[in-house]
Amino acid sequence: MHKQLAELPNDQQAEIEEAARILRKARAADDHTLLPLTVINRGQGAS
């Protein structure tokens, strides 16, 4: 696959690499589990 990518023109290589980055980012965010958090207001003076 790397050989086929290397044979493509530079502009197509750049587009494919950008699409791969976007896809990796979307996949990483898709499986992100949020933790249940509770906000505790300790009044003034809290740091």
mmCIF file as gemmi writes it, N, C-alpha and C atoms, coordinates in Angstrom:
data_model
loop_
_atom_site.group_PDB
_atom_site.id
_atom_site.type_symbol
_atom_site.label_atom_id
_atom_site.label_alt_id
_atom_site.label_comp_id
_atom_site.label_asym_id
_atom_site.label_entity_id
_atom_site.label_seq_id
_atom_site.pdbx_PDB_ins_code
_atom_site.Cartn_x
_atom_site.Cartn_y
_atom_site.Cartn_z
_atom_site.occupancy
_atom_site.B_iso_or_equiv
_atom_site.pdbx_formal_charge
_atom_site.auth_seq_id
_atom_site.auth_asym_id
_atom_site.pdbx_PDB_model_num
ATOM 1 N N . MET Axp A 1 ? 0.821 -1.186 0 1 0 ? 1 A 1
ATOM 2 C CA . MET Axp A 1 ? 0 0 0 1 0 ? 1 A 1
ATOM 3 C C . MET Axp A 1 ? 0.871 1.258 0 1 0 ? 1 A 1
ATOM 4 N N . HIS Axp A 2 ? 1.963 1.232 0.776 1 0 ? 2 A 1
ATOM 5 C CA . HIS Axp A 2 ? 2.866 2.382 0.794 1 0 ? 2 A 1
ATOM 6 C C . HIS Axp A 2 ? 3.482 2.613 -0.584 1 0 ? 2 A 1
ATOM 7 N N . LYS Axp A 3 ? 3.758 1.516 -1.284 1 0 ? 3 A 1
ATOM 8 C CA . LYS Axp A 3 ? 4.331 1.622 -2.634 1 0 ? 3 A 1
ATOM 9 C C . LYS Axp A 3 ? 3.332 2.288 -3.574 1 0 ? 3 A 1
ATOM 10 N N . GLN Axp A 4 ? 2.057 1.895 -3.474 1 0 ? 4 A 1
ATOM 11 C CA . GLN Axp A 4 ? 1.03 2.494 -4.325 1 0 ? 4 A 1
ATOM 12 C C . GLN Axp A 4 ? 0.863 3.978 -4.006 1 0 ? 4 A 1
ATOM 13 N N . LEU Axp A 5 ? 0.918 4.323 -2.744 1 0 ? 5 A 1
ATOM 14 C CA . LEU Axp A 5 ? 0.799 5.719 -2.348 1 0 ? 5 A 1
ATOM 15 C C . LEU Axp A 5 ? 1.98 6.526 -2.88 1 0 ? 5 A 1
ATOM 16 N N . ALA Axp A 6 ? 3.163 5.954 -2.823 1 0 ? 6 A 1
ATOM 17 C CA . ALA Axp A 6 ? 4.36 6.639 -3.307 1 0 ? 6 A 1
ATOM 18 C C . ALA Axp A 6 ? 4.314 6.881 -4.816 1 0 ? 6 A 1
ATOM 19 N N . GLU Axp A 7 ? 3.569 6.065 -5.532 1 0 ? 7 A 1
ATOM 20 C CA . GLU Axp A 7 ? 3.476 6.206 -6.987 1 0 ? 7 A 1
ATOM 21 C C . GLU Axp A 7 ? 2.482 7.289 -7.407 1 0 ? 7 A 1
ATOM 22 N N . LEU Axp A 8 ? 1.652 7.758 -6.501 1 0 ? 8 A 1
ATOM 23 C CA . LEU Axp A 8 ? 0.669 8.792 -6.825 1 0 ? 8 A 1
ATOM 24 C C . LEU Axp A 8 ? 1.339 10.163 -6.901 1 0 ? 8 A 1
ATOM 25 N N . PRO Axp A 9 ? 0.706 11.098 -7.622 1 0 ? 9 A 1
ATOM 26 C CA . PRO Axp A 9 ? 1.22 12.47 -7.643 1 0 ? 9 A 1
ATOM 27 C C . PRO Axp A 9 ? 1.179 13.078 -6.235 1 0 ? 9 A 1
ATOM 28 N N . ASN Axp A 10 ? 2.042 14.052 -5.989 1 0 ? 10 A 1
ATOM 29 C CA . ASN Axp A 10 ? 2.164 14.652 -4.657 1 0 ? 10 A 1
ATOM 30 C C . ASN Axp A 10 ? 0.855 15.233 -4.121 1 0 ? 10 A 1
ATOM 31 N N . ASP Axp A 11 ? 0.053 15.867 -4.99 1 0 ? 11 A 1
ATOM 32 C CA . ASP Axp A 11 ? -1.194 16.455 -4.519 1 0 ? 11 A 1
ATOM 33 C C . ASP Axp A 11 ? -2.178 15.383 -4.051 1 0 ? 11 A 1
ATOM 34 N N . GLN Axp A 12 ? -2.216 14.248 -4.738 1 0 ? 12 A 1
ATOM 35 C CA . GLN Axp A 12 ? -3.092 13.157 -4.317 1 0 ? 12 A 1
ATOM 36 C C . GLN Axp A 12 ? -2.579 12.519 -3.027 1 0 ? 12 A 1
ATOM 37 N N . GLN Axp A 13 ? -1.272 12.398 -2.897 1 0 ? 13 A 1
ATOM 38 C CA . GLN Axp A 13 ? -0.695 11.873 -1.654 1 0 ? 13 A 1
ATOM 39 C C . GLN Axp A 13 ? -1.093 12.741 -0.477 1 0 ? 13 A 1
ATOM 40 N N . ALA Axp A 14 ? -1.002 14.049 -0.646 1 0 ? 14 A 1
ATOM 41 C CA . ALA Axp A 14 ? -1.339 14.983 0.431 1 0 ? 14 A 1
ATOM 42 C C . ALA Axp A 14 ? -2.817 14.859 0.806 1 0 ? 14 A 1
ATOM 43 N N . GLU Axp A 15 ? -3.695 14.731 -0.184 1 0 ? 15 A 1
ATOM 44 C CA . GLU Axp A 15 ? -5.13 14.591 0.09 1 0 ? 15 A 1
ATOM 45 C C . GLU Axp A 15 ? -5.425 13.306 0.85 1 0 ? 15 A 1
ATOM 46 N N . ILE Axp A 16 ? -4.785 12.217 0.46 1 0 ? 16 A 1
ATOM 47 C CA . ILE Axp A 16 ? -5.004 10.932 1.129 1 0 ? 16 A 1
ATOM 48 C C . ILE Axp A 16 ? -4.477 10.978 2.563 1 0 ? 16 A 1
ATOM 49 N N . GLU Axp A 17 ? -3.307 11.589 2.754 1 0 ? 17 A 1
ATOM 50 C CA . GLU Axp A 17 ? -2.748 11.694 4.103 1 0 ? 17 A 1
ATOM 51 C C . GLU Axp A 17 ? -3.623 12.56 4.997 1 0 ? 17 A 1
ATOM 52 N N . GLU Axp A 18 ? -4.186 13.65 4.455 1 0 ? 18 A 1
ATOM 53 C CA . GLU Axp A 18 ? -5.083 14.506 5.235 1 0 ? 18 A 1
ATOM 54 C C . GLU Axp A 18 ? -6.361 13.745 5.602 1 0 ? 18 A 1
ATOM 55 N N . ALA Axp A 19 ? -6.911 13.011 4.653 1 0 ? 19 A 1
ATOM 56 C CA . ALA Axp A 19 ? -8.111 12.22 4.924 1 0 ? 19 A 1
ATOM 57 C C . ALA Axp A 19 ? -7.836 11.166 5.998 1 0 ? 19 A 1
ATOM 58 N N . ALA Axp A 20 ? -6.669 10.555 5.965 1 0 ? 20 A 1
ATOM 59 C CA . ALA Axp A 20 ? -6.308 9.553 6.97 1 0 ? 20 A 1
ATOM 60 C C . ALA Axp A 20 ? -6.202 10.187 8.351 1 0 ? 20 A 1
ATOM 61 N N . ARG Axp A 21 ? -5.612 11.396 8.423 1 0 ? 21 A 1
ATOM 62 C CA . ARG Axp A 21 ? -5.523 12.1 9.718 1 0 ? 21 A 1
ATOM 63 C C . ARG Axp A 21 ? -6.909 12.404 10.273 1 0 ? 21 A 1
ATOM 64 N N . ILE Axp A 22 ? -7.798 12.874 9.41 1 0 ? 22 A 1
ATOM 65 C CA . ILE Axp A 22 ? -9.161 13.195 9.833 1 0 ? 22 A 1
ATOM 66 C C . ILE Axp A 22 ? -9.888 11.938 10.306 1 0 ? 22 A 1
ATOM 67 N N . LEU Axp A 23 ? -9.726 10.846 9.58 1 0 ? 23 A 1
ATOM 68 C CA . LEU Axp A 23 ? -10.371 9.592 9.949 1 0 ? 23 A 1
ATOM 69 C C . LEU Axp A 23 ? -9.844 9.069 11.286 1 0 ? 23 A 1
ATOM 70 N N . ARG Axp A 24 ? -8.52 9.126 11.486 1 0 ? 24 A 1
ATOM 71 C CA . ARG Axp A 24 ? -7.949 8.68 12.769 1 0 ? 24 A 1
ATOM 72 C C . ARG Axp A 24 ? -8.485 9.52 13.916 1 0 ? 24 A 1
ATOM 73 N N . LYS Axp A 25 ? -8.591 10.823 13.699 1 0 ? 25 A 1
ATOM 74 C CA . LYS Axp A 25 ? -9.102 11.717 14.738 1 0 ? 25 A 1
ATOM 75 C C . LYS Axp A 25 ? -10.562 11.394 15.058 1 0 ? 25 A 1
ATOM 76 N N . ALA Axp A 26 ? -11.362 11.158 14.028 1 0 ? 26 A 1
ATOM 77 C CA . ALA Axp A 26 ? -12.776 10.838 14.225 1 0 ? 26 A 1
ATOM 78 C C . ALA Axp A 26 ? -12.94 9.501 14.94 1 0 ? 26 A 1
ATOM 79 N N . ARG Axp A 27 ? -12.137 8.524 14.569 1 0 ? 27 A 1
ATOM 80 C CA . ARG Axp A 27 ? -12.22 7.218 15.229 1 0 ? 27 A 1
ATOM 81 C C . ARG Axp A 27 ? -11.795 7.304 16.685 1 0 ? 27 A 1
ATOM 82 N N . ALA Axp A 28 ? -10.782 8.095 16.973 1 0 ? 28 A 1
ATOM 83 C CA . ALA Axp A 28 ? -10.308 8.244 18.353 1 0 ? 28 A 1
ATOM 84 C C . ALA Axp A 28 ? -11.376 8.93 19.206 1 0 ? 28 A 1
ATOM 85 N N . ALA Axp A 29 ? -12.059 9.905 18.651 1 0 ? 29 A 1
ATOM 86 C CA . ALA Axp A 29 ? -13.083 10.633 19.402 1 0 ? 29 A 1
ATOM 87 C C . ALA Axp A 29 ? -14.348 9.799 19.561 1 0 ? 29 A 1
ATOM 88 N N . ASP Axp A 30 ? -14.606 8.894 18.633 1 0 ? 30 A 1
ATOM 89 C CA . ASP Axp A 30 ? -15.831 8.098 18.646 1 0 ? 30 A 1
ATOM 90 C C . ASP Axp A 30 ? -15.885 7.151 19.841 1 0 ? 30 A 1
ATOM 91 N N . ASP Axp A 31 ? -14.755 6.628 20.257 1 0 ? 31 A 1
ATOM 92 C CA . ASP Axp A 31 ? -14.726 5.648 21.339 1 0 ? 31 A 1
ATOM 93 C C . ASP Axp A 31 ? -14.378 6.288 22.68 1 0 ? 31 A 1
ATOM 94 N N . HIS Axp A 32 ? -14.47 7.594 22.744 1 0 ? 32 A 1
ATOM 95 C CA . HIS Axp A 32 ? -14.1 8.314 23.959 1 0 ? 32 A 1
ATOM 96 C C . HIS Axp A 32 ? -15.234 8.224 24.977 1 0 ? 32 A 1
ATOM 97 N N . THR Axp A 33 ? -14.964 7.618 26.118 1 0 ? 33 A 1
ATOM 98 C CA . THR Axp A 33 ? -15.962 7.475 27.167 1 0 ? 33 A 1
ATOM 99 C C . THR Axp A 33 ? -15.817 8.621 28.159 1 0 ? 33 A 1
ATOM 100 N N . LEU Axp A 34 ? -16.904 9.321 28.396 1 0 ? 34 A 1
ATOM 101 C CA . LEU Axp A 34 ? -16.881 10.414 29.36 1 0 ? 34 A 1
ATOM 102 C C . LEU Axp A 34 ? -17.137 9.881 30.758 1 0 ? 34 A 1
ATOM 103 N N . LEU Axp A 35 ? -16.432 10.415 31.716 1 0 ? 35 A 1
ATOM 104 C CA . LEU Axp A 35 ? -16.622 10.012 33.103 1 0 ? 35 A 1
ATOM 105 C C . LEU Axp A 35 ? -17.693 10.878 33.745 1 0 ? 35 A 1
ATOM 106 N N . PRO Axp A 36 ? -18.529 10.295 34.591 1 0 ? 36 A 1
ATOM 107 C CA . PRO Axp A 36 ? -19.522 11.108 35.291 1 0 ? 36 A 1
ATOM 108 C C . PRO Axp A 36 ? -18.825 11.945 36.363 1 0 ? 36 A 1
ATOM 109 N N . LEU Axp A 37 ? -18.951 13.247 36.273 1 0 ? 37 A 1
ATOM 110 C CA . LEU Axp A 37 ? -18.312 14.145 37.228 1 0 ? 37 A 1
ATOM 111 C C . LEU Axp A 37 ? -19.37 14.983 37.923 1 0 ? 37 A 1
ATOM 112 N N . THR Axp A 38 ? -19.133 15.282 39.184 1 0 ? 38 A 1
ATOM 113 C CA . THR Axp A 38 ? -20.019 16.13 39.956 1 0 ? 38 A 1
ATOM 114 C C . THR Axp A 38 ? -19.273 17.393 40.328 1 0 ? 38 A 1
ATOM 115 N N . VAL Axp A 39 ? -19.898 18.541 40.117 1 0 ? 39 A 1
ATOM 116 C CA . VAL Axp A 39 ? -19.285 19.816 40.456 1 0 ? 39 A 1
ATOM 117 C C . VAL Axp A 39 ? -19.655 20.147 41.882 1 0 ? 39 A 1
ATOM 118 N N . ILE Axp A 40 ? -18.642 20.458 42.69 1 0 ? 40 A 1
ATOM 119 C CA . ILE Axp A 40 ? -18.867 20.838 44.079 1 0 ? 40 A 1
ATOM 120 C C . ILE Axp A 40 ? -18.478 22.3 44.248 1 0 ? 40 A 1
ATOM 121 N N . ASN Axp A 41 ? -19.436 23.128 44.626 1 0 ? 41 A 1
ATOM 122 C CA . ASN Axp A 41 ? -19.177 24.539 44.839 1 0 ? 41 A 1
ATOM 123 C C . ASN Axp A 41 ? -18.808 24.739 46.303 1 0 ? 41 A 1
ATOM 124 N N . ARG Axp A 42 ? -17.575 25.069 46.566 1 0 ? 42 A 1
ATOM 125 C CA . ARG Axp A 42 ? -17.104 25.248 47.948 1 0 ? 42 A 1
ATOM 126 C C . ARG Axp A 42 ? -17.172 26.695 48.396 1 0 ? 42 A 1
ATOM 127 N N . GLY Axp A 43 ? -17.866 27.54 47.671 1 0 ? 43 A 1
ATOM 128 C CA . GLY Axp A 43 ? -17.997 28.935 48.059 1 0 ? 43 A 1
ATOM 129 C C . GLY Axp A 43 ? -16.784 29.752 47.68 1 0 ? 43 A 1
ATOM 130 N N . GLN Axp A 44 ? -16.732 30.972 48.224 1 0 ? 44 A 1
ATOM 131 C CA . GLN Axp A 44 ? -15.597 31.858 47.919 1 0 ? 44 A 1
ATOM 132 C C . GLN Axp A 44 ? -14.36 31.35 48.628 1 0 ? 44 A 1
ATOM 133 N N . GLY Axp A 45 ? -13.231 31.693 48.098 1 0 ? 45 A 1
ATOM 134 C CA . GLY Axp A 45 ? -11.985 31.246 48.696 1 0 ? 45 A 1
ATOM 135 C C . GLY Axp A 45 ? -11.525 29.889 48.197 1 0 ? 45 A 1
ATOM 136 N N . ALA Axp A 46 ? -12.325 29.26 47.37 1 0 ? 46 A 1
ATOM 137 C CA . ALA Axp A 46 ? -11.908 27.982 46.803 1 0 ? 46 A 1
ATOM 138 C C . ALA Axp A 46 ? -10.85 28.268 45.743 1 0 ? 46 A 1
ATOM 139 N N . SER Axp A 47 ? -9.873 27.403 45.677 1 0 ? 47 A 1
ATOM 140 C CA . SER Axp A 47 ? -8.834 27.64 44.667 1 0 ? 47 A 1
ATOM 141 C C . SER Axp A 47 ? -8.787 26.537 43.667 1 0 ? 47 A 1
